[in-house]
Amino acid sequence: MATRKVAAIVGGTGFLGRHVVRRLAEDGYVVRVAARRADRAASLRPLGDVGQIVPLRASILEEESLIPVVEGAHVIVNLVGILAERGRATFQAVHVEGAGRIARLAASAGVERMVHVSAIGASPDSPSAYGRSKAAGEVAVLRNMPEATIVRPSILFGAEDRFTNLFATLARYSPILPVYGAATRIQPVYVCDVAEGIRRILATGGHAGEIYEFGGPAVWTMEGIARWVMATIGRRRPVFRVPDLLARWQAMWLEHLPGRLLTRDQLAMLSVDNVIAEGTRGLSLLGIEALPVELIAPSYLQRYKAI
């Protein structure tokens, strides 16, 4: 009897992770889902057959907890990322040291293929600590496992996103619609397209050391997508382009509150465009035609419509 291949997904309980878990289970892998909270990983069991989804309690900050995750795995996907620092979970600890740790352990364990999910805007020259740490994390991954593939998605959208749903919630309950970084250009990409791209990279091989940037078919501004969401749900609110000075003042206070709804580093991220670079590898190279926001989002935004 042939032994089933094992896929390890670190950070598999998040928005993108659930879709990656489903696709790798469909490909016949036994899928180890590593997360800080094993109960959240256990909730993914229905995505596969009985015993196919294996939840494991592990932290990217704790090397000993990662060893049983990578041992015996054939492929590994690192999806761990944070938008704001909290306690031990700093950008340096998670995006750089943690990513390098997974790659080193995977290489030592003989893992055949690794996909490391970074972000568009990862650069040592980024104005945000987030962007700089993502770039340093890519270096750490490829230094420890040169065969790894880097995937940089733009902003993800989908039924459970915190992007289009956030604008819809504000349009439903707030008398105005505040937009930060209103003129910043973005290229929203459907979460299922990103998951499928990761699946195909792992399935086809031959992507050692390559960097992919995944974006949707259209470039929007933050204000443009906010206005489109309002029109889609039939809500009318004045759009308030939050001035930089006011935004920084708000972030100074909000970043110290639970949940960290807005930080100064996030504002720095919004100061630069989030679009794929010309000439980079993308979804089309993998045979995927990226689906537009206008085709997917209206179905799940229906619940925000006025009765």
Secondary structure, DSSP 4 states (H G I P E B T S, - for coil): -PPPPEEEEETTTSHHHHHHHHHHHHTT-EEEEEES-HHHHHTTGGGSSTTTEEEEE--TT-HHHHHHHHTT-SEEEE----SS-BTTB-HIIIIIIIHHHHHHHHHHTT-SEEEEE--TT--TT-SSHHHHHHHHHHHHHHHH-TT-EEEEE--EESTT-SSHHHHHHHHHH-SSEEETTTT-EE--EEHHHHHHHHHHHHHH---TT-EEEE--S--EEHHHHHHHHHHHHT----EEE--HHHHHHHHHHHTTSTT----HHHHHHTTS-B-PPTT-B-GGGGT--PPPHHHHHHHHHGGGS--
